[in-house]
């Protein structure tokens, strides 16, 4: 039996580009405001708590990238 490995993306922007969403659509998918999404994508804000978990699970972006450790 083969294991399926979920695709991960190196950045939030690369995830959004791969899905063909604009920032408003991505924010809606992640259940956050478009302004907040933009700040996270540009590295101005680092998501925390439930929002961090939601982004890592739904967008498949590594935790380290979102908190600036990568």
ROSE-4610 file (N, C-alpha, C; in Angstrom, 1 decimal, always signed):
// ROSE-4610
residu = [X/X/X/X/X/X/X/X/X/X/X/X/X/X/X/X/X/X/X/X/X/X/X/X/X/X/X/X/X/X/X/X/X/X/X/X/X/X/X/X/X/X/X/X/X/X/X/X/X/X/X/X/X/X/X/X/X/X/X/X/X/X/X/X/X/X/X/X/X/X/X/X/X/X/X/X/X/X/X/X/X/X/X/X/X/X/X/X/X/X/X/X/X/X/X/X/X/X/X/X/X/X/X/X/X/X/X/X/X/X/X/X/X/X/X/X/X/X/X/X/X/X/X/X/X/X/X/X/X/X/X/X/X/X/X/X/X/X/X/X/X/X/X/X/X/X/X/X/X/X/X/X/X/X/X/X/X/X/X/X/X/X/X/X/X/X/X/X/X/X/X/X/X/X/X/X/X/X/X/X/X/X/X/X/X/X/X/X/X/X/X/X/X/X/X/X/X/X/X/X/X/X/X/X/X/X/X/X/X/X]
num = [1/1/1/2/2/2/3/3/3/4/4/4/5/5/5/6/6/6/7/7/7/8/8/8/9/9/9/10/10/10/11/11/11/12/12/12/13/13/13/14/14/14/15/15/15/16/16/16/17/17/17/18/18/18/19/19/19/20/20/20/21/21/21/22/22/22/23/23/23/24/24/24/25/25/25/26/26/26/27/27/27/28/28/28/29/29/29/30/30/30/31/31/31/32/32/32/33/33/33/34/34/34/35/35/35/36/36/36/37/37/37/38/38/38/39/39/39/40/40/40/41/41/41/42/42/42/43/43/43/44/44/44/45/45/45/46/46/46/47/47/47/48/48/48/49/49/49/50/50/50/51/51/51/52/52/52/53/53/53/54/54/54/55/55/55/56/56/56/57/57/57/58/58/58/59/59/59/60/60/60/61/61/61/62/62/62/63/63/63/64/64/64/65/65/65/66/66/66/67/67/67/68/68/68/69/69/69/70/70/70]
x = [+0.8/+0.0/+0.9/+0.6/+1.4/+0.8/+1.7/+1.3/+1.1/+0.1/-0.1/+0.5/+1.4/+2.0/+1.3/+0.7/+0.0/+1.1/+0.7/+1.6/+1.7/+2.9/+3.0/+3.6/+3.4/+3.8/+4.9/+5.9/+6.9/+6.5/+5.5/+5.0/+3.4/+2.8/+1.4/+1.0/+1.9/+1.6/+1.7/+2.6/+2.8/+1.5/+1.0/-0.2/-1.4/-1.5/-2.6/-2.4/-1.2/-1.0/-1.4/-1.0/-1.3/-2.8/-3.5/-4.9/-5.7/-5.0/-5.7/-6.6/-6.4/-7.3/-6.6/-7.5/-6.9/-6.9/-6.4/-6.3/-7.7/-8.7/-10.0/-10.5/-10.4/-10.9/-10.1/-8.8/-7.9/-8.3/-8.5/-8.9/-10.2/-11.2/-12.5/-12.3/-11.5/-11.3/-10.7/-9.8/-9.1/-9.9/-11.0/-11.9/-11.2/-10.5/-9.8/-10.1/-9.8/-10.1/-9.0/-9.4/-8.5/-7.3/-7.5/-6.4/-5.4/-5.9/-5.1/-4.3/-5.0/-4.4/-3.2/-3.4/-2.4/-1.2/-1.4/-0.3/+0.5/-0.2/+0.5/+1.3/+0.6/+1.3/+2.6/+2.6/+3.7/+4.7/+4.4/+5.3/+5.3/+4.3/+4.2/+3.6/+2.7/+2.1/+2.3/+2.5/+2.6/+1.4/+0.7/-0.6/-0.3/-1.2/-1.0/-2.3/-2.1/-3.2/-4.0/-5.3/-6.2/-6.1/-5.7/-5.6/-4.3/-3.3/-2.1/-2.4/-3.1/-3.4/-4.3/-5.3/-6.2/-5.4/-4.4/-3.7/-2.8/-2.1/-1.2/-2.0/-3.2/-4.0/-4.7/-5.2/-6.0/-5.1/-4.0/-3.2/-2.0/-1.7/-0.5/+0.8/+0.9/+2.1/+2.8/+4.1/+4.7/+4.7/+4.5/+4.4/+5.7/+6.8/+8.1/+8.0/+7.4/+7.4/+6.5/+5.4/+4.4/+4.9/+5.7/+6.2/+7.6/+8.1/+9.3/+10.6/+10.5/+11.7/+12.4/+11.7/+12.3/+12.9]
y = [-1.2/+0.0/+1.2/+2.1/+3.4/+4.4/+5.2/+6.3/+7.6/+8.3/+9.5/+10.7/+11.4/+12.6/+13.8/+14.6/+15.8/+16.8/+17.5/+18.6/+19.7/+20.2/+21.4/+22.5/+23.8/+24.9/+25.7/+26.3/+27.0/+28.3/+28.9/+30.2/+30.2/+31.1/+31.3/+31.8/+32.7/+33.2/+32.1/+31.2/+30.1/+29.2/+29.0/+28.2/+28.9/+30.2/+30.9/+30.9/+31.1/+31.0/+29.6/+28.6/+27.2/+26.9/+27.6/+27.3/+28.3/+29.3/+30.2/+31.2/+31.4/+32.3/+33.7/+34.7/+36.0/+36.1/+37.2/+37.3/+37.3/+37.9/+37.9/+36.5/+35.7/+34.3/+33.4/+33.6/+32.9/+33.2/+34.5/+34.9/+34.3/+34.3/+33.7/+32.2/+31.5/+30.1/+29.8/+30.7/+30.5/+31.1/+31.8/+32.4/+33.5/+34.3/+35.5/+36.7/+37.9/+39.1/+39.2/+39.8/+40.0/+40.8/+41.8/+42.7/+41.8/+41.0/+40.2/+39.2/+38.6/+37.6/+38.3/+39.5/+40.2/+40.4/+40.8/+41.1/+39.8/+38.7/+37.4/+37.0/+37.1/+36.7/+37.5/+38.8/+39.7/+39.6/+38.8/+38.6/+39.7/+40.6/+41.7/+41.2/+40.3/+39.7/+38.2/+37.6/+36.2/+35.7/+34.7/+34.2/+33.4/+33.4/+32.7/+31.9/+30.9/+30.1/+29.4/+29.5/+28.8/+29.2/+30.5/+31.0/+30.3/+30.2/+29.5/+28.1/+27.4/+26.0/+25.9/+26.8/+26.7/+26.9/+27.9/+28.1/+26.9/+26.4/+25.2/+24.0/+23.8/+22.7/+22.9/+24.0/+24.2/+24.6/+25.4/+25.9/+25.0/+24.1/+23.2/+24.0/+25.0/+25.8/+25.4/+25.1/+24.6/+25.7/+25.3/+26.1/+27.0/+26.5/+27.3/+28.5/+28.3/+29.4/+30.5/+30.1/+31.1/+31.9/+31.3/+32.0/+32.6/+32.5/+33.2/+32.4/+31.1/+30.3/+29.7/+29.8/+29.1/+30.2]
z = [+0.0/+0.0/+0.0/-1.0/-1.1/-0.2/+0.4/+1.2/+0.3/+0.5/-0.3/+0.5/-0.1/+0.6/+0.0/+0.9/+0.6/+0.1/-1.0/-1.5/-0.5/-0.3/+0.5/-0.3/+0.1/-0.7/+0.1/-0.6/+0.2/+0.7/+0.2/+0.7/+0.5/+1.3/+1.1/-0.3/-0.8/-2.1/-3.2/-3.0/-4.0/-3.9/-2.7/-2.6/-3.3/-3.1/-3.7/-5.2/-5.8/-7.2/-7.8/-7.1/-7.5/-7.6/-6.7/-6.6/-7.6/-8.1/-9.0/-8.3/-7.0/-6.2/-6.1/-6.0/-5.7/-4.2/-3.6/-2.2/-1.5/-2.1/-1.4/-1.3/-2.4/-2.4/-1.4/-1.4/-0.4/+1.0/+1.3/+2.6/+3.0/+2.1/+2.4/+2.6/+1.9/+2.0/+3.4/+3.9/+5.2/+6.3/+6.0/+7.0/+7.8/+7.1/+7.7/+6.7/+7.2/+6.4/+5.3/+4.2/+3.1/+3.5/+4.3/+4.8/+5.7/+6.5/+7.4/+6.5/+5.5/+4.6/+3.9/+3.4/+2.7/+3.6/+4.8/+5.8/+6.0/+6.2/+6.4/+5.2/+4.0/+2.7/+2.5/+2.9/+2.7/+3.9/+4.9/+6.0/+7.0/+7.0/+7.9/+9.2/+9.2/+10.4/+10.3/+11.5/+11.6/+12.3/+11.7/+12.3/+13.6/+14.5/+15.7/+16.0/+16.9/+17.4/+16.4/+16.5/+15.6/+14.2/+13.9/+12.5/+11.9/+12.7/+12.2/+11.9/+12.7/+12.5/+11.2/+11.1/+9.9/+8.6/+8.6/+7.4/+7.1/+8.1/+7.8/+7.3/+7.8/+7.4/+6.1/+5.9/+4.6/+3.4/+3.7/+2.6/+2.4/+3.3/+3.2/+3.1/+3.9/+4.0/+5.3/+5.3/+6.6/+7.7/+8.9/+10.0/+10.1/+9.8/+9.9/+9.0/+7.8/+6.9/+7.4/+8.0/+8.5/+9.7/+10.5/+11.7/+11.5/+10.2/+9.9/+10.3/+10.6/+11.0/+9.8/+8.6/+7.4/+6.5]
